[in-house]
Amino acid sequence: MQPLRPNIIDIEASGFGVDSYPIEVGIVLSTGQKYCTLIKPADDWLYWDQKAELVHGLSLELLWSHGKPIHTVTRELNTFLENKTVYSDGWVVDKPWLSRLFYSSGIIPSFFLSSLEYILKEPQMEIWTETQRQVMADLALTRHRASTDALVIQETYVRTQQMQTEKICLPLW
């Protein structure tokens, strides 16, 4: 039986505070389909944190030259995720950033955002950090970007699920 591969979303932002806004969104679906785009800031999105830029490696200049307008991004997200539930491992920050994106575009999301913790079992949580380090090493992924992070989160979920299933299926004698 194939392990569950949840739809995963990750968002990079202009900073970590209340005035921050989304600058990149990355998604990997249960089918393996991927979506990733840079987001051109709305005219009234002004906050920029140099520390956040160092973390994700995206400059404001790059967003202005290669980012998509927020209306385009929200339409694409609605098409890609229509009627799906997508999970975030950072729901407390991703939810406000996603809400800000859709509110600013005047478009209503056609999908549902949920916290990854809703589908994680306690034993998975206990081995999450170590498993995630191993996934990053195995996949040789070093950049901190939305699409990479979404893939790592999904693969970590699958591996922790498999480890728990294997543990349960071990003979007791």
C-alpha positions in Angstrom: 0.0 0.0 0.0 1.3 3.4 -1.0 1.8 5.9 1.9 -0.4 9.0 2.0 1.3 12.0 0.3 -0.5 15.1 1.5 -0.7 18.2 -0.6 1.9 20.6 0.9 2.3 24.4 0.7 5.2 26.5 1.9 5.4 30.3 1.7 8.4 32.6 2.0 7.9 36.1 3.1 9.4 39.6 3.3 10.0 39.2 7.0 8.8 37.7 10.2 6.6 40.4 11.7 3.0 41.5 11.3 3.7 43.8 8.4 5.4 41.0 6.3 3.9 39.6 3.2 4.3 36.6 0.9 7.0 36.7 -1.7 7.1 33.1 -2.9 4.8 30.1 -2.8 5.7 26.5 -3.4 3.3 23.5 -3.5 3.7 19.8 -4.1 0.5 17.8 -4.6 -0.1 14.2 -3.6 0.2 13.4 -7.3 3.7 14.8 -7.4 2.6 17.9 -9.4 4.4 21.1 -8.4 3.7 24.8 -8.5 6.1 27.5 -7.5 6.2 31.2 -8.2 7.7 34.5 -7.0 5.2 37.1 -6.0 5.6 40.8 -7.1 4.7 42.9 -4.0 1.5 44.9 -4.1 2.0 48.7 -4.1 1.1 49.0 -0.4 3.4 46.1 0.7 6.4 48.0 1.9 8.0 46.0 4.8 11.3 44.4 3.9 13.6 42.6 6.4 17.2 42.1 5.3 17.5 39.1 7.7 14.7 37.3 5.9 16.3 38.1 2.6 19.5 36.3 3.8 17.5 33.3 4.9 15.7 32.7 1.6 18.1 34.4 -0.8 15.4 36.5 -2.6 15.9 40.2 -3.1 13.3 42.8 -3.6 14.8 43.6 -7.0 14.4 39.9 -8.0 10.7 40.0 -7.0 10.0 43.2 -9.0 11.8 41.8 -12.1 10.6 38.1 -12.0 7.6 38.0 -9.6 4.1 37.5 -10.9 1.3 40.1 -10.0 -0.8 39.0 -7.0 -3.9 38.6 -9.1 -2.1 36.2 -11.4 -0.8 34.2 -8.4 -4.2 33.9 -6.7 -5.9 32.8 -10.0 -3.2 30.2 -10.6 -3.4 29.0 -7.0 -7.2 28.6 -7.3 -6.9 26.7 -10.5 -4.1 24.4 -9.2 -5.7 23.8 -5.8 -9.4 23.9 -6.5 -11.4 22.0 -3.9 -8.3 20.5 -2.4 -6.9 20.7 1.2 -3.3 21.8 1.3 -1.2 21.4 4.5 1.3 23.8 6.0 3.9 23.0 8.7 4.0 26.7 9.5 0.3 27.4 9.5 0.5 30.2 12.1 2.5 32.3 9.6 1.5 30.8 6.3 -2.2 31.4 7.0 -1.9 35.2 7.5 0.4 35.5 4.5 -2.0 33.6 2.3 -4.9 35.6 3.6 -3.1 38.8 2.9 -2.3 37.7 -0.7 -6.0 36.8 -1.4 -7.4 39.8 0.4 -5.1 42.1 -1.6 -6.2 40.6 -4.9 -9.9 40.6 -4.0 -10.2 36.9 -4.9 -11.6 34.2 -2.6 -9.6 31.0 -2.3 -11.1 27.9 -3.9 -9.1 25.6 -1.6 -8.6 24.9 2.1 -5.5 25.5 4.1 -4.9 23.3 7.2 -2.2 22.8 9.7 0.0 19.7 9.1 -0.4 18.8 12.7 -4.0 17.8 12.0 -2.8 14.8 10.1 0.4 14.0 12.0 0.3 11.3 14.6 2.3 11.8 17.9 4.9 9.2 17.0 5.6 11.0 13.7 6.1 14.3 15.6 8.6 12.6 17.9 10.9 11.6 14.9 10.1 14.6 12.7 13.2 16.7 13.1 15.7 13.9 12.7 13.9 12.5 9.7 13.7 15.9 8.1 17.5 16.3 8.4 17.9 13.0 6.8 15.5 13.8 4.0 17.4 17.1 3.3 20.7 15.2 3.2 19.3 12.4 1.0 17.8 14.8 -1.5 20.9 17.1 -1.3 18.6 20.2 -1.0 20.3 23.1 0.6 18.4 26.2 -0.5 15.7 27.6 1.7 13.0 28.2 -0.9 9.2 27.5 -0.9 9.2 24.7 -3.5 12.2 22.9 -1.9 10.7 23.2 1.6 7.3 21.9 0.4 9.0 18.8 -1.1 11.1 18.2 2.0 8.0 18.5 4.2 6.0 16.0 2.1 8.9 13.5 2.0 9.4 13.8 5.7 5.7 13.2 6.3 5.9 10.0 4.1 9.0 8.7 5.8 7.7 9.3 9.3 4.5 7.6 8.3 6.3 4.6 6.9 8.6 4.3 9.9 5.6 4.2 12.2 3.8 1.6 10.0 6.9 -0.6 10.0 7.2 -0.3 13.7 3.6 -1.3 14.2 4.0 -4.3 11.8 7.1 -5.8 13.6 6.4 -9.2 15.0 6.1 -9.3 18.8 7.9 -12.6 19.4 
